[in-house]
Amino acid sequence: MPSTVLVGCQWGDEGKGKITDLIAKKFDYVVRYQGGNNAGHTVIHGDTKLALHLMPSGVMYDDAVPVIGNGVVVDPGVFVKEKALLESEGISVKNLKISCNAHVIMPYHKVLDGAEEKRLGENQIGTTKRGIGPCYQDKAARRGIRVQDLLDEKIFRLKVETALQQKNPLLQKVYGLQTFTVEEICDEYLPYARIMKPYMAETSILLNEALSNGKNVLFEGAQGTMLDIDHGTYPYVTSSSCCAGGACIGSGVGPKAIDRALGICKAYVTRVGGGPFPTELKFPEEGGTGQDALDGELLCDVGHEYGVTTGRKRRCGWFDAVVARYAASVNGLTDIALTKLDVLSAFDTIKVCVAYEYEGERYEHFPQQQSVLFHAKPIYEELPGWKGEDISGCRKYEELPANTRAYVEYLEEVTGVPMSIISVGADRDATIFRSGDWGE
Ligand code: IMP
């Protein structure tokens, strides 16, 4: 299997976890390259469902080396908690590697994340309040604390002291909040450091050596294209490079190391947090009315659209081909895995947004100007559904009802990308492989 980057094509929560879980065993290394514990994926181990936020999916496989790359921001407390959770389930993390250059989420990052959201009031981003943005801010400002700094107690203390000279006045004077002491941070973090030490590694060197030796690497994106700091719906984005290109930066490999870009698209769209969402079917509590509000509620209920990390109800809408085409171009997608197709069995007809309309103009491309995007009206094509037909037992493409196949083929036409994997249920085997190389 050629080295592959797997990316979300919408606003996250596309079902990347299940697809990663399905294909990870074909790879020798599974690497997370951005984000932190703002991500959330549920992995199934025997009869138990485990909610992971930081660990790469590769931890589930004995033969794969899971890697937390330099582009990830690491909350040591979460690392230690997830390690313990996995071990309590009999899953060893002995192969796990964590980059020495990854940045560390500090206690003040979490407090500042919440404080800044509060300050923004109704314009807030809707962050996960895990300290992700403030940690990346410090990284870019060249004052961050890295995983390697945890190796040396003296250096760590010094770095915390220096950081607090800037953070404490900010906390106190700008936000009116409590300050931190060096001691309390060291007391909490140094024991974590001792647990993390055996896993710390020069992961860029490790991965490049592995690639030279013909090993296959899966780069596992978190969040999604529309949450990318550069290419997403800025400022309503996360603070890292979720797109395929981020895999090189966040793991320290060159662009030629990646042969394939598999995009994950849900058969409809969801978004958590604030920001523009052209195909949103507003819930009644958000001012939605009529059929749209009913359709939105139905997508949320049938699709169980509640956040793994925050438990928040996700905003729901119809498939947006403008977004998918944009994701295809920004990520250079080679193929798409279409997820949660079974959820659409609840509808008589299914809409697909093929373009936007703004002030009488038709937009086929994703508009770069925020003012256009915020007011863009979706132009829909309505397709016949397959209501009442249970597709979750289908394992071959030909077994799907004709209208389901027509929907998939329509999406291929409007996105311009082949759909090689189709997920028809939460279970691992509720999957249709249309191209031989991803299958068993
Ligand atoms: P942050 O990543 O916590 O800073 O949040 C920034 C934005 O990204 C917010 O709108 C979050 O809801 C969203 N976000 C972050 N992580 C995820 C995810 O894993 N799935 C979906 N949305 C996410």
Boltz pocket constraint, residues with backbone or C-beta under 6 A from the ligand:
constraints:
  - pocket:
      binder: B
      contacts: [[A, 11], [A, 12], [A, 13], [A, 38], [A, 39], [A, 40], [A, 125], [A, 126], [A, 127], [A, 128], [A, 129], [A, 130], [A, 132], [A, 133], [A, 222], [A, 223], [A, 227], [A, 236], [A, 237], [A, 238], [A, 239], [A, 272], [A, 273], [A, 274]]
      max_distance: 6.0
